[in-house]
């Protein structure tokens, strides 16, 4: 397996819209394994989108199971994901491997339901809440060429220099 290089802001590739995955073949399986390894190798890595490594495929991986006491669905391989419902809105602090020097306050839905395909090409439905819902929304934004910087409550008061990245 390999660890991919993470694209960093302001790389223009991060602003591109990703295309749907159409083939669930061995190449996809190898890419998913490398993408997950890249996520786990990164500091604070609870999610990653294919766009962050320069692949414009609608793929994201989210796994918040390493955070104690957080309700979660385990490691979610999200291929061609689509959020179906949103409920409640809350401001929360976010960071990103593609924006390693900053964090910021972003408004996100507290609960979501989504549909996606798993690595085998089977459709899966998920219900996510709290931190996991925030992480999913953050990663899916990457698939549409958006960063948390695009969703800051206020660039003047809600962007913070990161003290250290763990």
N, C-alpha and C positions, 0 to 999 in steps of 0.2 A: 504494500500500500504506500501511498505518497501523501504528503502534506502540501496542499496548494498554497501559493502566495495569496494573501488577502489584498484586494484592491483598496486603496485609501483615498478618502476625500482629498482633493476635488477631482479625482479621476472621472472623466466624462462617461466611461463605461457604466458607472454606477447609476447614471440617469437614463439608461436604456430600459425599454419595456421587454420583458422576457416572453418567449414563445411557448405554447403548450408542448408537452412531451407527447410523442405519438408512438414511440417504440419502447417496449419494456423488455429489452434484450440484455445480453451479457455486458455490453458497453455501459449501459445504464447502471447495472449492478456494481460494476467496478467504480464508476463515477460516484455512486452513492456511498460506497465504502470509504473512498478517499475524502469525500466531503465530510462525512461523519468524523473521520480521524482528524481532519483539519479543525472542525468545531471543537473537538475535545482537547486539542493541543493549544487552543487559544486561551488567553486569560479570561476567565469568567464566561467561557463559552457554553451558553445554554441554547443557542440557536445560530443557524447560518443559512444563507440563501445562496443558490448557485450563482446568482449575479455577482456576489461578493468575490468570487474566484474567477470571474470573467466568462462564465457560461450563461448564456441568455436562455435558459430553460426554466420553466415554472416549477422549480424544486426548492423546497426548504426543509430543514430538519430542526425540530425543537425538542429539547429534553431538559426539563427543569427538575428531574427526579433527584439531583444531587443537593438540592436546597431542602433543608429539613422542614417538616411540618407544612409543606405546600401541597395542596391537592393537585394531582397531575395524571396524565394519560400515559406516562412512560415516554419512551423515545418515539416521537411521531415523525415518520417519513411522509412528507406532504408533497404530492405530485399533482400538478394542476389544481391547487386548492382554491376553494371559493367559500368565503364567509357568507352564511345564509341569514343569521340573525345577530343583532347587537342588543345589549341591554345594559343600561346604566353607564355613566361616564365618570371618569376619575382622572385627576392629574397624578402623574408618577414620574420619577426620575429614570431616564434611560441612558444607556451607553451603547457603543457599537464597536466591533472590531475594525470596521472601516473608518471610524472616527475616533481613533484611540486617545486623543488628547482632551476630549470634552465629554460632558454629560449634559443632559437637559431635561426640562420638565415638558411632558407631552400629555395631552388628553387622549385617553383610549377607553374603549368599552370595557366594562368590568366582567361581562359575561358574553361569550360568543358561541355560536354553533357553526360548524364548517363541514364541508365535504371535500374529500381529496381521494387520490388513488395512492395505494401503498406501493412498495417496491415490486410486488408481483402483478400489479395492475388491477387489483381489486378495489372497488369503491369502499371508503370507510367514512363513517360519520363520527364527529367528535363534539363534545361539549367541553368548553374550557372556561375557567374563571380566574380572577385575580392575576397573579404574576404570570401564570401560564398563558392566559388570554392576551396579556400585554405582549409577551414574547412572540406569540403567533402573529399578532397584528404587526409587530415590528418587522418580523421576517417577511411577511407577505408584502409589506410596503416595498421591500427591495425588488420584488418581482415586477413592480410597477414603476421602477426607477425613482423611488422616493427614499430619503433618509430621515432619521428622526429630526434632523436639522430643519427639514421642510415642514414639520409639524409642531415646532416649538410654540409654546403659549406666547412668549415674547422673546425675540432675539436679544433684547436689551437686558431683561431681568431673569431670563430662564435658561441661559447657557452658562455652563460652569467649566472652568479649567479643571481637568482631572488631577487630583493630587498624586495618586499612584494607581497603576493598573494591575490588579491581581486576578 
